[in-house]
Amino acid sequence: MHLLDLPVEVQLDIFLLLGPFRSAIYRRVCRSLRNLLAGPPFSNLIGLVHTGHIPDGWTQTNTNVCYFVTPETLENAFVRRFQADVDPCIFKLFKPYPLSTLDALPIIPLKSNRADCLWERFPAEIGGPDKLFRMVGPLPNAIGSLTQLTSLNFKDHTLCGPIPRSLGKLIRLTNINFMGNCLTGPILSDLANLINLKTLNLSCTRLHDTIPESFGNLVNLEVVDMFHAALTGSIPASLRNLVNLVKLNLGLNRLSGMVPDMFGGMTKFQTLILSNNCLEGPIPESISRCTQLKTLECEENRFSGYIPESISRLPLLQCLNFKRNLILSDRLPTYSAICQLIKSEDVQRASIADPDPNRATGAINPAPPSSLDPSPNDSRTNCSPGTKDGVSLVLPQLDLPHSHLSGSLPNCITLLKSLLCLNMDENNIDGPLPTDIGDLKSLRELSLCNNNLSGIIPDSVCRLVLLYKLNLSQNAFIGRIPVSITSLANLSYLFLQHNELGGQLPTEIGHLTSLKVLNLSHNRFCGEIPESVGSLERLRELDLSHNQFSGEIPSAIVLSSSLTTLKLNNNSLAGNLLQDIEQLTELRILDLSHNQLTGSIPKSILKLDVNTLKLNHNRLSGLLPKFGYAHHMRTLHLHHNKFSGRVPTDMGGLKHLVSLNLSHNKLSGPIFMPTSRWESVKDVNLSNNRFTGTLPCSFLGNMPEIEILDLSNNRFSGLIPESLGSCSKLELLDLDGNKFEGDLPERFRTPS
């Protein structure tokens, strides 16, 4: 009997008995077998091939690399090509198996109802159920034959190629998750047929598709996540039909146009993310009817108009972000609703303070407004009966930087008792900081930098006992730093730079033992730097530059052993450099320039692994230490001092040097020679010294990236090296005030 005359069930059994790869061998010599495998039911068969593994040296486990095959891709040539094309950037340690050892495990369509069950037999056959798998390669179109599938979960695998349009036939699907794969579209119009779908996650894919109007048919959808999926076009108004939607994430795409006013019926809606698109027009008013909304992120768009006041009344809102839009208003719109609610304060306080219906009057107080009515189980609202602290809006995060807001901060902002983060950087907010800002006792972060705030920093800031970040930089605050601020034991980041603050730094600054960054630069602080800064053991960055500090650098500063950045430049500090500076073992940036420091550079400084050292514009003297040991030095500025003697010959060993300035000193002798190529050097200034001798050709030949070379006002002589002409990136050359002979390269000559 001929093979083609056998019943289909028998043919299928023979195919499975032979094994897919052996069948492929026969297919090459048997046309009838080839025709048989090209039609149903064989054309609907899918197999899994375990093609290799990725070893993990840390956990001593292997990740098994698998891919789908169909009867038309079963030949060895396909497998060989597939193994050769495995992306080396993703699978750097991929170890393929010999072709002779490979076989395909068939998937029986009628027995598979979830894609994460497709390889239930596979792990047992290759060594146990705990094996890790990474699916790679394309999804076959035959996956549309698995009509019993209810879940298709390939999150964080490495599938590639187009998503088969046959997925639109799997009407039983309730979950699709292709997050993090390199799959492409178009597919969305086909998926609009899956009316049972509840979760659709196509985030971090490459759809290059538009959202079709037919998506409004998916009325059972609860989660739609298409973040960073190369979406284009507009958001269809038909999405108003998705009344069961809980989360919609369309961030980081190329969506444009106006957002439809479609949210009125979404009573379960909790998360809306539209950030990083090109959406424009007004913010839909219907968002304010989503009473379950917790997160609203719309930054980096072109929204215009104003933020609807009704949004600020949403009782569960935790994150509100409209930074970098075209929001225009002559007031702080988000807070105007709070201003209106001040009139309800007495009602609110009475409702919380006197909940007992059996009190003397026998009357029950009216319920507070819904926008101020915290859930009885809400741990964010900690209020004691009978206290004003009962007045609270449950809004833990208010994030509105770059939002074109203007006007002053209203005092009623202090009603936001549950606020954890207040960020309104880079706006046009003016006036003083509310004196009762300390009432926001839950606040962890207060950031109002780059505004026009003025007046003093209120003493009540000391009541923000949970505060870990305070940023009031780039404003116009005056007066002193309140001593009480030093009681904030949790404060880790304090930014007050670019203000008009003055007076002496309180000695109690050492009480801020949690500080990691302290930036008070560009103010008018004066007096001595207190020794108590040595108590800041966790401090990583200290910037007191551009002030009027005087006296000596406190010796206790070396006790802040975690310092990576120390900037005391542009003050009036005097005395010697710290002799024990080598104790700052983590120091990478040291800037003490523009002071009145004297003495020599201690040799202990060479024990530091600094990459930036600026001691210029002081009164330092003596010989230069052997900086050649500072292998990571990138910037070395010692100009405008009184250093003398020769430059150590090992200076040429600074392989990573970018900028060197030794000008305006009393250095002498022949020029030092780089011991190897200075591949990164762009700026060398040796002017106004007493250097002598000739300029060797190799001096310039070792600096291929040089852009600025100033050797003026020295005592150099001899011929100008021809190698100057080969310095293609040299833009500024100054040899004036020497005794050089010969002509400059043609491109540096001044036209007559």
N, C-alpha and C positions, 0 to 999 in steps of 0.2 A: 504494500500500500504506500502511495506517495505521501510525503510529509504534509502536503497541502490538503490532502483528503481527510486527515485526522480531525476529530472534534477540537474546537478551540481550547477546551479545558486540557486536553491531552497535549496539544502543542505548547501550552503555557507550562505544563509540568516538565516537558522535555527541555524547554528553555532554562527552567530553574535548575533542573538536574545537571545539565551540561555546565551551567555557570555562565554568567554574562560574557566573560572574556573569551572563553572557549567558543561560545556561540559566534562571537565576533570573528574568530579565525575562520570558521566554516563559512561565514557570510561572504568573505572575500572570494571564495571559489564556487559558491552556490547562489546563482541569481534568484532562484525561487525562495531560498531562505532569506535573502536580502529583501525581497519584496514582502515577504511575510512579516519580517521585523519592522518594516516601515509603516505597517497599518495597524489598526486596532486589533486586539487590546494591547499589543506590544508598544505601540506609539505612546500609550499612556503610562507605561511603566517608568518608575524612577528607582535609581539605586544610589547607595552611598559607598564611596571608596575612601578607605583610610590610606592616604598617599604618603604620609610621613609624620614627623613629630618635631616639636621644639623643646629641647631640654632646658630645664631651669636649674642652674647650678646652686641656687640658694635653698630651694625646697626639695631638690632631688626628685622632682616630678616632671612628667612630660605633658605638654599640651598636644593633643592629637589633631592633626590637620586633615580635614575631610572635605569632600566636595560631592555635588550631585552629578549623576550620570543618567543618560537615557540610552536606549538601544542605538541611536545614531551617533553617540559620542563614546562608545565603548572600546574603540580600537586603541592599540598601544600608542599610535602616533599622537592621538589626542592627549593621552595621559602624559607622554613624554614632553609634549609641548606645554602642557599645564604645569608640570613640575618645574620646567625651566623658566616659566613666567611668574612664579611666585615672587611677590614683591620683596626684594631684599631689605628695603627700608623698614618694612613691618616685621618680616620674619628673618632677622639677621642670622639666626642659628638654625634655620630650617634644614632638616636632614631627611631627604626623600628616601623611600624604600625602593628596592629593585622592582622593576616592572613584573618580573616573573613571580613575585610573591603577592601581587595585588589581586584582589577579587572584589566584587561588588555585592553588597547586601541589598536585596530587593525590598522595596516598600510595597506592601499590598494595599492598594487604595481603599478597599472596603473595610480594612481593619485599622485605619489611621484616622483619628479624629483630632489630634493635636500635633502641631509641628514639633513641639518639644518631646513628643513620644516617638518621633520617626526613627530614632536610633536606640529604642529601648533594648532591642536584641544586640545591637552593635557593640556596646560596652562589654557585655558578657563575653563576646567572641574575641575581643582583643585585650582582655585582661582585667575585667572587673567593672562594677558600676560607678566607681569613684573617679574614673578617668575624666580629664578635662578635654573639651572639644573646641575647635575653632573651625567654623564653616567658612570656606572660601569659594571663590569662583562665582559663576552666574547661577541664577535660579532658573530651572528649566520650565518651559511653557507647560509641560505635562503636570505641573503641580496643581493646575486647575482641575485635574481629574480626581483629586482627593476630596470628593464632595462631602465627606463626613467631617471635615476639619471644622473645629470651633475656635481654635486658638493657633495663631501663627506668631511665634516669638523667636526672633533672631537678634535680640538686642546685643550690641557690642561684638558681633561677629565681623567677618571681613568679606561679605558677599559683594559682588560687583556686577556691573552691566544693568540693563533695563529690568524693571520689575515686570514680570509677565502680566499682560492684560487679562489673562485667563483667571486671575485672582477674583475678578468681578463676578465669576460664576459660583464662588464658594459662599452661597447665601447664608450658611449656618454660622459663619465667622462672627464672633463677638469681640475678638481681640486681635489686633495686628500691631506688632512692634518690630520695626526695622531700624531702631535707633542706632546711629553710629556706623552704618554700613555705607558703602560707596555705590549704592543703587541709584538708578536714574529713572526718570519718567519718560513720557507722560503716562499717568496712571489714574489721576484723581477722578476723572469723569467715569472711569470703569468702576472705581470703588464706590461710587454713589449708588450702586445697586445693592450694596450690602446693608439692608435695612435693619439687620439685627446687631450691627456693630455698636459696641459701647466704648471701646478704647482704640484710638488710632494714634500711633506714635511713629512718625516719619522724620523725627528730628535728626539733624546732622547727616542728612542724605543729600543727593544732588538731583532733586526732582526736575528743576527747570520747567515748572508747570504753573498754571493758574488755578485758582480755586473756582470750580464751576458752580453755576447757579443750582445745579442738581444736588449739590451737597446738602441743600435744605431738606432733602428726603430722608436723611439719616437721623430721624427724630429720636432714636434711642442713644445717640452719642452722649457720653459723659465726660470724656477726656479727649481733646484734640491737641496734639503737640507736634507742630511742624516748624520748630525752631531751627534756624540755620539750614533751610532746605532748598535755597535758591528759588523761592516762590516769587512770582511777578504778578502784575495786574492789580486788581482791586479786591476788596473784601465784599463778597456778594451779600445783598440784602436778605437773601433767602435764609441766611443763618439764623434769622429771628425764629425759625421753626424749631431750633434745637433747644427746646425748653428744659431738657434734662441736663444741659451742659453744666459741668462743675468747673472745668479748667479749659482755657483756650490760650495756647502759646504760639504766637506767630512772629516772635522776635527774630531779629537779625536776618531779614530777608530783603526783598526789593519791592515790597508792596507799596502802592501809591494810591492817590485819590482820597476821598473822604471816607470816614468810618460810618457806616449806616447807623441810624438811631434804632438799634435792633435789640436792645437788652431788656426791654420792659417785661417780657414774660419769663425771663431766666431767673426764677425764684431760688434755684439751688446754686447759682453761680458764685464761685469763691476766688478764682484767679484769672486775671486778664493781663497778658503780657504782649504788648505791641511794640516794644522798644526796637530801636535801630532799624527803622524803615524810612519811607519817604511819604508817610501819611500826612494829610494836611486838613485844613478846615477846623471847625469848632469841635470841642469835645462833646460827644453825645450826652444829652441830659438824661437819657434813659438809664445810664449807668447808676444813677442815684437810687433807682428802684431795686437794685440787686442788694437786698439787705443782708445777704450772707457774705458779701465781698470782703476778702481779707487782703488781697494783693492787687494793686493797680500800677503797672509799670509801663510808662509811655515815653521814656526818654529817647533823645536822638531822633526826633521826627520834625515835622513842620506844623504842628498844631498851633492854631492862632486863637485869638479871642481871650477868654479867661477860663479859669477852672471853676466849674459850676459850684456855687456855695453848698448846694444840696449834697455833693459828694462828701464834704467834710462832716456831714451828719450820719454817715454810715456807721452803725454801732460797732461792727467787728473789724473795721479797717485797720490793718497793721502796717502796711507799706504803701506809700503814695509817692510816685516818682515821675516828675515831668521835666527833669533837667534837660537843657539844651533843646528847647523848642522855641516857638515864636510867641509864647504867651505874653500878651501885653495887657497891662492894667495899671491904674494909678493908685492901687492899694494892694494889700496882701489879701487876695480874694479868699484863700483857704481859711483865713481867720475871721472874716467878717461874720460868718455864721456863729462863731464863738462869741463875738461881741453881742449879737442879738440874744444869745442864751444867758447873758449875765442877768437879764431881768427875771429869769426863772430860778436864780440861785437860791432864793429864800424857800421856794417851793421844794427844790431839790434837797436842800439841807433838812427841811422839816420832814420830808418823806423818809429820809434815811435815819434821821435822828430819833424819830418818834414812830416806830412801826407798830407799837403796841395798841390795839384797838380798845383795850380796857383801861386806858389812862383816864384821868379825872374827867375830861370833857366828854369822853365816850365817842368822840368823832374820829373817823379814819381819814388820814391825809390823802389828798389826791395823788395818783401815781406821777412820778416825774416824767418829763418828756422822754420818748423812746430813745432819742439819740444820746441821752445821758444816763440811761438805765443799764448799769452793768449787770451781766449775768451773775446769779448768786454763786456760781461755781467758778467764776473768773478769778484766778489767782493773781492776776495783774492788778486788781483793785483792792488795795488794803486800806480800809477806812474804818475808823472807830466811830460808833454811834455818838452823835452829838458834836462832831467836829466838822470843821469846814473842809477837811480833807475828803469828805464824802463827795464833793463836787468833782467829777472826773469824766473826761472823754477817753474811751478806750482806743487810743491811737499810739501804739508803741513806737512807730517810726514815722518821721516826717522828713522827707528827703526832697528838697526843692532847689538844688543849686542850679546856676545858669538859667534862671527862669524869668529874667527881666522884671523881677518884683521890685517895688519901690515903696516908699513910705516908711513909717517907723513900726517897730514891734509893739503891738498893743499889750497892755498889762494883763489882759485876759488870757494871754498865752499860758499863764501860770495855772489855768484850769486843766491843762493836759497832764493830769497827775500820773498817768500810766506811761508817759512818754519816755522811751529809752534812748532815742536818737533824734536830735534836732540838727539838721544840716541844711543851711541856706547860704552856702558859699557863693561868691561871685554874683551878687545881685546889686541893687541900688538902695539897699535898706539904710536908713539914716536914723538919727536921734540916739538916745541913750539905751543901754541895756536895761530892761525892766528891773526895778529895785527888788522885786520879789522873785527873781529868777531862781532863787534858792528853794522855792516851793516845789520845783520839779524834782522831787527827791528820788525818783526812779531813774533819772537821767544818767546814762553811761557816756554819751558822746554829745558835746555841744560844739558845733563848728559853724562859725559865722564869718569866715575870713573873706577878705577882698570885698568889703562893703564900705559904707560911709558912716559907720557907727562912731559915736563920740561920747564925751563925758568920762566919768571914772568907771572902773570896774567895781560893781557893787559888792559890798562886804558879804552879802547873802550867798555869794558863790560858795562859801565855805560849807553851806548846808547840803551841797550836792555830794554827799559822802560816797556815792557809788561811781562818781565820775572817773573814767580812765583816760579820756581825751578831751582837752580844752583847746580850741583853736580860735583865737580872736585876732589873728594876724591881719596886716594890711587894712587897718582901719585908722581912726583918729583918736583913740583913747588917750587920756592924759592922766597925770597923777602918779601915784606909786602903786606897786603891786600890793594888794591887801595882805597883811601879815597872816590873816586868818586863812588865806588860800593854802598855806603850808600845812594845814590840818587834813588835807585830802589824801588820805593814806593810800587810796587806790589809783591815784593819778599817775599815768605812765607816759603821757605825751602832753607837753605844755608848749604851745606855739603863741607867742605874743610879739613876734617880729614886725617891723615896719609899723610902729605906732609912735605916739609922742610921750610914752611913759618915761619917768625919770626918778630921781632920788637914788638912795642907796639900796642895794639888794639886801633884803632881810636875811639876817644870819640863820633864821629858822628855815631857810630854803633846804637845809640838810635834813629836815624832817620828811621830805618827800622821797622816801626811800624806795618807792616803786618806780620812780622816774626812769625812763629809757631815753627820752629825747627832751632836751630843754633848749629852746631857741628864743632868745631875747634880743636878737640882733636888730640893728637899725632903730635904736631908741635913744634916750638921753640919760641912761643910767650912769652914775658917777660913784666916786669913792672906791674903796678896795673890794676886790672879789673875796667874799668870805671864805675862810678856811673850811667851813662846814660843807662845801661842795664835795669834799673828800668822803663824806658820808653816803654819797649817792653811788652805792656800789654797783647798781644795775645800769647806770647811765652809759649809753652807747654814743650819743651825739650831744655835744655841748657847744653851742654857738652863742657867744657874747660879743660878736664883732660889731663894729660901727657903733660904739657907744663912747663914753667918756671915763671909763675905768682907769684908775691910777694905782700906784703902789706896785708891789712885786706880784708875780704869778704865785698864788698860794702853793706851798710845797705839798700840802695835803691832797692836791689834785691827782697825784700819782696813785692815791689809794682807790681811785675810781678805775679799777683794773679792766673793766669791760669797755672802756672808751675806744671807739673806732674813729671818731671824728672830733677834733679839738680845734675850734676857731676862736681866737682871741684877737684877731687882727683889727686894725684901725681903732686903737684906743691910745692911752697914754701910759702904758705899763712900762716899768723901769726894772733895773736890776739884771741879774744873770739868768741864763736859761736854766731849767731844772736839771740838776746833776743826776737825779735818780729817775730820769725820764724813761729808762729802759724797763721800768716796772709796768708801763702801759703796753703790755705785750700784744694787745689787739689793735693798737693804733695804726691807722692807714692814711689818715689825712691830718696834717699838722700845719696850721696857718697862724703864725705869730707876727705877720708882716705889719708894717706901718705902726710901730710902737717906738719906744726909746730904750730898748734892751741893749745891754753892754756885755763885755766879756767875750769869751770864745765859745765855739760850738763844742759841747762835751762829747768825748769819744763814745759815751754810752748811747748816743743817739743812733749810732751805727748798728746797734743790736735790734733796732726796731725794723719791722718789715713794711715801712711806709711806702706809699706810691706817690704821695704829694707832700712836698716840704717847701714851705714858703716862709723865709726869714728876712725877706727884703725890706728896705726902708727902716733899718734900725741903726744901732751904733756898734755893731759887733765887729770884732777884730781878731787878729791872730791868724794862724795857718788853717787851711781847709783840711778837714779830716779825710780819710781815704774812703770816699763814697762808693768806690767800686764794689764794696761788699753789699750795698743796697741793691740787690739784683732786680727788685720789682719797681724801682723808682721810675716814675713817668714824668713828673714835674719837679724841677729843682730850681728855685728862685732865691738867689742870695744877693741880688744887686742892691746898690745904694747902701753899702756898709763900708767897713775899713779893713777888709781882709787883705793880707799881704802874702808874699812868697810865691812859690810855684804851685801850679795846680797839680795834684797828685797824678802820676801817670796811669793809675788804675781807673781814673775817671772814664776812660774809654771802654770799660767793661760793663757799663750800664746799658744792657742790651735792649731794654724796653723804654728807654728815654724818649720823650716826645718834645719837651720844652726845657731848654737850659738857658738860664740868664745869670751871668756872673758880672754884669756890667757895673761901672762906677764903683770900683774897688781899687786896690793897689797891687793887684796880682802882676807877676812878672815872669820872665823866662820864656823859653820857646813854647809854642802851642802844643798841647797834649794830643796824642794820636789815639783814635779808637782802635782797640785791640781786635775788634771784629766789626762787621757792618752794623751801623745804626739804622736798622730797617725802618724805625718808626719816627725818627727825629724830624720835626718840622720847623722848629724855631731855635736858633742859636744866637745869643747876644753876648759878645765878649768885649763890647766897646768900653772906652774910657778906662783903660787899665795901662799896664806897662809891658805888655807882651812884646817879645823881640823875635828875630829870626825870620825865616821864610815860611811860606804857606805851602806845605807839600801837596802834590796832586792827589795823593791817596786820602788826604783829609776830606776832600769833597766827594771823592769816589765812593766812600763808605757811607754816604748819606743820600740815598736815592730819592727820598721823599722831602728833602729840605725845601722850605718855602721862604723862610726869612733868615738871612745871614748878615749880622752887623758886627764888623770888626773895626769900626771907626775909632780914631783917636787912640792908637797904640803906637808901637815902634816897629811894626812889621816892615820888611824890605824884600828885595828880590822881584822876580818876574811874577806877574799875575798868572796863575795857573790856567792853562787852556781848558782844563777839566771843568771850569766854571760853565762853559758853553754847553756841556752835557747835562747840566742840572736842569732838566726840563720843567720842573715844578717851581723853580726859584722865582719868586715874585718881587722880593725886596732884597737888594744887595747894597751895602754901605761899606766902602773901603777908605773913606775919606780920613785925612789926618794920619796917614802912614807914609812910608817911603817906597811904595810899590813902583815897579817899572813896567813898561809895556802897555798894551791896550786892553781895555775891557772887551769881552765877547760882544759881537755886533749888536745883539738884541738888548744890551744894557747901555748902549751909547745914546747920549742925548742928541736928537736930531739938530743939525746946525741951521 
